[in-house]
Amino acid sequence: MPAATPPSPDRLTLTRPDDWHLHLRDGAALAAVVGATARVFGRAIIMPNLRPPVASVAQAAAYRERILAALSAASPAGPAADAPGRLPGPRRFEPLMTLYLTDNTRPDEIAAAKASGFIHAVKYYPAGATTNSDSGVTALERAYPALAAMERHGVVLSLHGEVTDADVDMFDRERVFVDRALARIVRDFPALRIVLEHITTREAAQFVEAAPATVAATVTPQHLLWSRNAMFAGGIRPHFYCLPVLKRESHRQALVAAATSGSPRFFLGTDSAPHARHTKENACGCAGCYSAPAALEFYAAAFEDAGALDRLEGFASFFGADFYGLPRHTDTVTLVRETWTLPAEYPYGEHVIVPLGAGEAVRWRLAA
């Protein structure tokens, strides 16, 4: 007879987690969303796909200063946690910067990134794969000099793992990337630390688990909680549209199994990607889910559903820091079992933004 699943607690205290994949945008949008992450996460890997892209150490330094300025401008106390459309104020938070890999990224820029002390990864976007990726890599071999420099200097490669070939079905783009590109990178750069971001398929999870210890993956809350059916329930639901796109239920189940397995190869990366409501609810809506307002709460729900709340701390707080060679935090956050409803929208500069799960009940809440 299988062992009974222990009852879930009503209070869950975790070492402060980190977000190893985050979009903050810039300007008024940055100011509107940074507090949603800083309220709970101690650090975050910041994506570089701005316009223009963050492709040099100087650009990354300037972007980092803008992030820190936006945090400083926020009230230390912040708005009331239960105020409609508002979030608690930011806590101590460290942005971990990345560079945008292009066909022309020079090895000496990689060396400078390592020496900077604040750049922790270089992001590989296949050209045209997702938001603001038109400056990305057009052919894998063109990135080889930069990849060799990353391997030599110990800089992490962060991968958007999709091919963009017109003959590959949208729902197969990740699987084909794993077969055609990722396996080749792992073979040719055996000492290069690689994070396959926002994995969505059984095949990606299986590859990462079987790969050398230099390979890991992040998993988003939307890919743990929803299958592609969510995008079409009652009509097109654009706020569930992200890239890589949600997959079949069988793939969702495989991701849950990987994330909750206790394997240090898998760790938290929200890929929270804010877009104003009018750019999502559009004839050509943007890809990206804004999950930051309830990210940790979403993960807790997914782990609870899998009977694995005792493994959430490793996934959220330990494995990513260990992989990136950074110290684990020494302070904590606490979630309490308290049902609340996600607001329909939040302020977003001159516009509004609709969060993932808007209007839905959430069973966990961050304690004040």
Stockholm file with secondary structure:
# STOCKHOLM 1.0

chainA/1-368         MPAATPPSPDRLTLTRPDDWHLHLRDGAALAAVVGATARVFGRAIIMPNLRPPVASVAQAAAYRERILAALSAASPAGPAADAPGRLPGPRRFEPLMTLYLTDNTRPDEIAAAKASGFIHAVKYYPAGATTNSDSGVTALERAYPALAAMERHGVVLSLHGEVTDADVDMFDRERVFVDRALARIVRDFPALRIVLEHITTREAAQFVEAAPATVAATVTPQHLLWSRNAMFAGGIRPHFYCLPVLKRESHRQALVAAATSGSPRFFLGTDSAPHARHTKENACGCAGCYSAPAALEFYAAAFEDAGALDRLEGFASFFGADFYGLPRHTDTVTLVRETWTLPAEYPYGEHVIVPLGAGEAVRWRLAA
#=GR chainA/1-368 SS CCCCCCCCCSEEEEECCCEEEECCCSHHHHHHHHHHHHTTCSEEEECCCCSSCCCSHHHHHHHHHHHHHHHHHSCSSCSCTTSTTCCCCCCSCEEEEEEECCTTCCHHHHHHHHHHSSEEEEEECBTTSSTTCTTSBSSGGGGHHHHHHHHHHTCEEEECCCCCCTTSCGGGHHHHHIIIIIHHHHHHCTTCCEEECSCCSHHHHHHHHHSCTTEEEEECHHHHHCCGGGGGTTSCCGGGCCSSCCCCHHHHHHHHHHHTTTCTTEEECCCBCCCCHHHHSSTTCCCCCCCGGGHHHHHHHHHHHTTCGGGHHIIIIIHHHHHHTCCCCSSEEEEEEEEEECCSCEEETTEEECCTTTTCEEEEEECC
#=GC SS_cons         CCCCCCCCCSEEEEECCCEEEECCCSHHHHHHHHHHHHTTCSEEEECCCCSSCCCSHHHHHHHHHHHHHHHHHSCSSCSCTTSTTCCCCCCSCEEEEEEECCTTCCHHHHHHHHHHSSEEEEEECBTTSSTTCTTSBSSGGGGHHHHHHHHHHTCEEEECCCCCCTTSCGGGHHHHHIIIIIHHHHHHCTTCCEEECSCCSHHHHHHHHHSCTTEEEEECHHHHHCCGGGGGTTSCCGGGCCSSCCCCHHHHHHHHHHHTTTCTTEEECCCBCCCCHHHHSSTTCCCCCCCGGGHHHHHHHHHHHTTCGGGHHIIIIIHHHHHHTCCCCSSEEEEEEEEEECCSCEEETTEEECCTTTTCEEEEEECC
//
